[in-house]
Amino acid sequence: MRIAAYVYPGWHAIEERDRSFYPGFTEWDLVYACAPRFPGHAQPRLPRDGRYDDRDPVAVGERVALARAHGIDAFVYGFFWCRGKRVFQAALDEGLLGSREGARFPFALMWANRMPRRVLPVRRADLPVIDPARRVDSDVDDFVRLIGYLCERYFTRENYLRVAGRIYFSIFDSTHFLQEMGFIHAKAAIRAARDLLRERGLELHLAAIEPSCRVIDRVREAGFDSVTHYVLLPDWKGPFLQPYAPAAAKRAGEWAGIARASGLPCFPSVSPGWDASPRAADFGVEKPRKYPWWPVVVEENPDAFEEALARAVRFARAELDEPLAFVASWNEWSEGHAVEPCARFGARWLEAIARARSA
């Protein structure tokens, strides 16, 4: 049984955000500025040990050691690529792989095929949740270039995560990937990427993250090997405040159906919470019924998270040839799902992971 945690690599300043916001901006500024917006609102949610730069190999090495000591077997870093343009890569290259602990720690990559937001906190509720300019378009040649680039830099490393001997790689918005490129071209892109890797002595395990009902019955035919999720917790069209325990239990009940609908193994993913308030301007009592204002998961705590993750462990052991579950995430502080030590619960999130492994 292995547990991998997603890592958001956006905790350092980059030129693009310096231009869009101000020099030195990071989302730590949003996290620390967020105030409670309703009675009992657990904000701000802060890291126990303060803000850090995820390019710093010492800071990241300390976190790798914490993860390893509490039962996390691998990190899955978001990788931002748009036709060769890359952002936030320094967190991976300098922070994780530049640290003594991270250079040996198993890791994998998730193609974050959306570019970072240019306006934070979000101030206009009349705009689309996903600005079309943020969506990453691709084609066969571009996808093969991406895979070739990742192969040269990462896939051949001894500590790159493998599933059944195959390198594990996932696509965050698999629905957009299939629909924007078109099914025939997406299938050709995946086949060409596999051919490229075979020429270099590697086999690919490709995971589709959150395929929608419009494409889930075709992901296997397209060439994916599994389905999984990033944050599968809140009901996006449900009430504003959603208690954690019933929301997590409801989502766990969907894993088997996702596997049936896709015809592929489903790797369960469990989140410790959800609250994207730091990314949203405060609208007062009136909350726009959309991300990032709506919804907020409440009553989250390490004990409830432990129960949710234990369900995922039992499901993975019962349903998968090579059990693997995900935690979303290690450090998404601006969306309210982070398991690294926090000011409110200390290291109890990590202690919950260590106990859940033996479920």
Steps between C-alpha positions, in 0.01 A plus 500: 500500500634842400370849574605794283429866578447771239728804527409847378830658385382861513657622823769718347502818296512478121543766233149451361339572837737785573357665189138412575502588870811657653864397542536208737130403505418146606176347617635515855383861488144379440520228766620735773254776404188283510269583791190309626196573282223337703463385862732209570690539173842340549708770334779580463640146461872533553800268492633422847855593407417809297520578131786352299652517153451166327820553301698474825654150518538522878133589560381241251736235634349545846156444354610192309631354825167575670305338218715187497480465879119510493425251225504706180685299237521755217425854393315586178608844382281709275691579181392810305567477127342701218666423166842512658435784744553383858432668834563398862751236387763627744303348789565158351853551368649707780276420796422129474772357278754750628460375856688203641175340619300579186764373260423151628128535577256347248316759292277523195354777287150619420462716190314807628358591162378837619718805557500686833243770569590858412255658745503405869295528703224454243283814505245450221229240531370563148803344330541127422644284777779408262620787285531358146848655481611266780405181316796328343440387144714226351544275199682178418840659448474718810401207723788293370737793565370520855553128559844514342599793721379323813675181398834675462476681834294278729359169379836324493585591860520204737257665741229570241174330605400187311181296497548137397841601368360785289570868556196671651380821335160667528308772316312738726223608265459182300160615372649814343790297360263263318246757389731780393738275309223277370471131583683371191793739544518444876515126444774550240692727740492241778607225259786713367614583854504132588705424189751769594541363850536141378785613278667613821423181688204630701133411524233753595218481753271791410230607746197711409414739780133581544363401159149639473191302408547625144824308451532242777374214284776573242810551713601135472465503121703822487792323665477583870590230753309621806274772633546701816424841648655806649241641743192281505320635804248788479176499303566797275127567455404418857451725806753762597610321818561126466605287800814298432407150618185445290661664197803269521281192551286590200804537275644168617177337386569623145840335449365164384260665255781710355698183439201333330420802285858531378582131478827584677646474850404795720767627737313670787595851606412650838516865608524637854263787421397771256483878541622722218408823681858637483470508122171693510433864574268540798148564371351515848175314565422443132719214375518435126399138440823409326871442556683640692221631726278191508488250669692471827552167673463533878555278803817359346744349748779241503281224649241530223778516242656184643170318459468622141854397410455161667204440266724582206767260623246219538357571154843504338602174663179329400467633143849567366775262397755754622329703776559874475304786657545875483476786746395835356704662609825560683491881483203661322463760774308747284230239433482362852639152445845454650635222721838647589503627861260787562449753777161352593574125519877478498620172348173315558420485127821307444442281803159413351669385179738278694208331678279471192761290319424208730123512440 
